[in-house]
Amino acid sequence: FDLAFFPSSLRRSGLTPSETQLTECYSRTLGNWRRPAAMRVEYVELKPADFVDQAQVTQTELDEYYHDNSQRFTHQETADVSHILIQFPKIDPSPADKEQALQEAQAIYERARTEDFAELARELSQDQGTASDGGALGAIERGTTPESFEQTAFNAPIGEGSAPVETSLGYHLIKVTGRRPAGLAPLEEINDTLSGERNKVKYKELAVAKLEDLINRSETSKLADAAASIGLTTEFSDTFTADNPPDFFENDAAEIKKAFSAPLGKAADAVAKDDRLVLYEPIERQESFIPGLEEIKAEVNEAWIADQALRKSRESAQAFLAKAAGEGWG
């Protein structure tokens, strides 16, 4: 297509509004000049990560948690399997469709007797999610795959590729690489993971306890004094609106709304996020307002010029269209 562009930026020259025009523009667009409510807060931020050096879960505590929560660490019987899938060509395959897929799967099965199963999966499997990994599905539990697939996965000899197994998807060749009986996972196997998890819980508990102490103290004194009494210091936010709140709000609309209605000079409800706990006290608030014309005259002046330049640009484009209709685009 051909394009004719009439930029309004080229039509700003010589545009200067009169006082009357400025006043009219200001009045006509009054809602555009409204300033949002703004506020500042004084706050204390507690991060569980800051309590790492104060406590570590002991092995005795880990042992007790492990035994008290043994059901959590009890796993179902699993089988580690890989497969090669030859899909049916459609959701409701005909007998001929099934026969063709079976023949393809049977041919691969014969090759799998002497060739590497993973390489055949990479070359021939139609399960695009696993083919590049040699057909590996990982560990599967009972009840998570079709019955015919499950029967093979939990009964076929380990290390051998199975004959074709039919499911609603097509025919699978299944190779079982290992099985794990149902039972309680040994503590030694999960000790490091469990230790890291329980340490995080303990750090969070310490942070929560510190926050609760701070909340109690702030009920009878200013936040800064309450914080100082337990070795904490407060910080001050910049002035912010609901659209650009401090990071600790994490753009939580409900928490931000509460902040703008909380009383000044008194600790508000704590903000609890995954990685931090914050207690804040609103110290300044400016309600939403529309400034007078004199205060924002430069902004109104710019808006008037932009509007007039766009109008001139539109007029030029319309004039071009009228001329092109009679004389042709070129």
N, C-alpha and C positions, 0 to 999 in steps of 0.2 A: 504493500500500500504506500501511497504518497502521504506525506505529513506536512502540514503548515502549522507552525507553532507561534503563538503570540504571547511572549513572556510578560507578565505584569511588572517584573522588575525593571523593564525598560521604559515603563510609563509612569515612573515616580517623580521624574524631574519636574520642578515647578509646582508641585502640589503642596500647598500650605493652607491649613484650615483657619477659618476665622474663629473668634471666641464663641460665636453663636453656633457654628458648625461643630466645634468641640463639645459644647454643652449638649447639643442634640445627639451626638454620637454616644456620649456618656450615658445619657438618659435612656436611649434606645437599647443599649447593650448592658444595662445596669447589672444584670445577673452575672455577666462575664467577669466582673471585677471583684466578686465576693472572695474574701480571704478565708481559708479554712481555719477552724479552731486549732490552736497550737498550745503546747505545754512543755515544761521541763520537769524532770524528776531527779531525785537523789536516790541512789540505790546501792544495794550490796549484792554481789553476785558470788554464789558458791558453786564450785564445780567438783563433782565427785573425784575427778582426776587429781585435784589438789590434795586429796587425803591419802594418796598412795603410800606415803612414807609413815603414816600414822598407824596403819594396821595391815596385817597380812593374814589370810586364812591359814590356820595350822593344819597339818596332816590329820590330826585327831578330829578337827571340825569337818574335814572332808570325808573322813571315814564315817562319821555320824550321819552326815547329810546323805551319803551314798546308801547307807543301810536304811535310813528312815524314808527314803524315796526310791526304793529299789524298783518299784513298778515303772518308774520313769525310764529306767535303764534296761528294762526287759524288752528284748526284740523278738520279732517273729522269725520263723524259719525263712531263710533267704537262699536264693540261687544266683550265682553270677553267670550270666548268659550273653552270648552273641548270636546274631541271627542274620540270615540272608532272606530278603522278602521279594517274592515275585507277585506283584499286585494283580488283582482282577481289573480288567479294563474299565469297569463301571460298577456302580453301587449294587445293581441287581444283575449279576452276570448270568448268562445263559449256560446251559450244559457245555456247549462248544467253547465258550470263554474259559470255563473252569478246566476243561480238558487241555486246552492250549497252555494255560498257566501251569498246570500239573506237569506237562511234558517238559517245559522249560526248567521247572524246579528239579525234576528228576534228573535231567541232564547235568545240572550243577551238582546235585548230590553225588553223581558218579565221579565227577571231577574232584569233589571234596575228599574222596577216599585217598587220593594221592597228592593233592595240591593243598597249599596253605589256605585255610578257611578265611583268615582275615583279608588276604589279598583278593580272594574271590568275592568277598563282600564289597571291597572297595571298587571292584570292577563291575559287578553284576547286580548288587542289591538295589532294589527300587525304594528302599527306605532312606530318603535323602538325609534324614536327621542323624543316622548312625553309620551310613556307608563309609564316610571318610574316616571313621574311627574303627574300621574293620568290623563293623556290625555290632560293636559292643553296646549292650543295653545297661550294663552295670548290674547291681544287686536288685532283684525283684522279690517282693514278698508274696505269699499266698493270697489269693483273692484280688490281685491287682492286674491280672492278665486273663484273656479268654481261657475257658476250661481246658480246651485241647492243648493250648500253648503251655499252661501250667502243668498239666500232666506230664508233658515231656520234660519241662524244665526241672521238675522235682523227682523224676524217675529215670531219665535216660542216663547211660554211663557217662561219667565225667571225662571230658577230653575228646569225645567223638561227635562228629556232626550227625544229626538225626536225619531220618527220611523226611520227605515233605509233610508238614503239618498244616491242615486247613483251618483258617479263621475267616471272619467276615471280610478281612482285608485281602486275603490271597493265600499263597502257600509260603510257609516259613521253613527254612532249614535252621535248626537250633543246635548250638554247641554250648554245652555246660562246662564252665571252666572251674567251678567250685561251688560248694554249698556250706551253709552255716546253720547249725541247728538252733531252734528257739531256745532262749535262755537269758540269763542275766549277764550283761557285758562285764568282763573283769574290770575292777577298779583301775588296775595298772594300765589298761588300754585307754581309759578316758580320763586319767588323773590330771594330765596337764590342761586339757580342755575344761574340765570341771573346776580346776583351781582358778583359771582365769575368769570363769563365769562367776564363781562365788566371791572372788576378790572384788569384782565390779559391784556386786550386790552389797558387800560390806562397805565399800567406799561410799555408795549411795546412802546407806543407812547412817553413816557418820555425817554426811552432808545434811541429811534430813534432820538429824538430831540437833545439829548446829543451827539450822534454820528455825526449828521449833523454839529453841532457846532465845534466838533473836526476836522472834515474833512475840514471845511472852514479855521480853524486856521492853519492846517498843510500844506495848500497850500503855505503859506508864511514863514513857519518855520519848524524846525525839529519836528518830532512827539513827542519826549520827552518834548520839550519846549511847544508845543501846548497843550499837556496833562496837564502839570503843571499849565498852565494859567487858567485852569477850574477845578483844584482840582483833577486831575486824575494822576495816576502813570503808567509807562510802565513796562513791563516785557520782559525778554529775553528768547527766545527758545533755546534748545540745538541744536547742528548741526543736521540737518535731511536730508534725501533723500526723493524722491517721494514715496518710499515704507513705510516710517515710519514718516509721517508728524505729526505736533502738533495736539492735539485733536480737536482744534476748526475748522480744515478743514473737519472733519468727513469723511475722505477718499473721498472727492468730487474731482474726477479726473480733472474736468475742472478748479476748483479753484486752485488746486495744480499746474497744468500746467501754469496758469497765474502767480503764485508766482515765478516760476523758470524763467520767462521771464520778470518780473517786474524790473525796474531800481533800482540800489542800491541808498540808501540815500534819498529815496522819498517815501512818503506814497502810498501804492498800493490801488487798489479797495477794499472796505470793504467786509468782509465776513459776510453774514447775514444768521443765522440759527434760528431754532424755539426758542431755549433757550438762544441764545447769539448773540451779534454783535461784530465784531472784526475789528479793523483798525491796519494794520501792515506796517512796513517799513523794506525792506530787507537791511541787514547791511553787510553780507558776503556771497560770493558765490564761490564755487569751481566747475569748469566745469568738466564733465566726462573725465577721462584719464586712461591710462594704465601705472602703475608704472614700473620702471626698474627692472631688475632681482635682482640686489643687494638689493633692498628695500624689496622684497618679497621672498628672497631665501628660507626661512624656509617653506613657503607655497608651493613653487614649489617642494622642497625636499620631503615634505609629499605626494604631488600628485604623484610624480614619484614612491615612495615606494608603495603607494596604488595600482597604476596601475600594477607594477611588481608583487606584491603579488597576485593580482587578476588573472594575467596571469598564475602564477604558480598553483593557485588553479584550473583554467580551465584545465591546462595540466594534473593535477592529476585526475580530474574527467574524462577526455577523456581517460586516460590510464586505469582507472578502468572499463570504458565502454567496451574498447577493450578486457580486460581480462575477464569481465563478459560474453561477447559474446561467448568466447571459453570454459570457465570453469563453467559458471553458476553464478548467482547473489550471492549466499551464499559463 
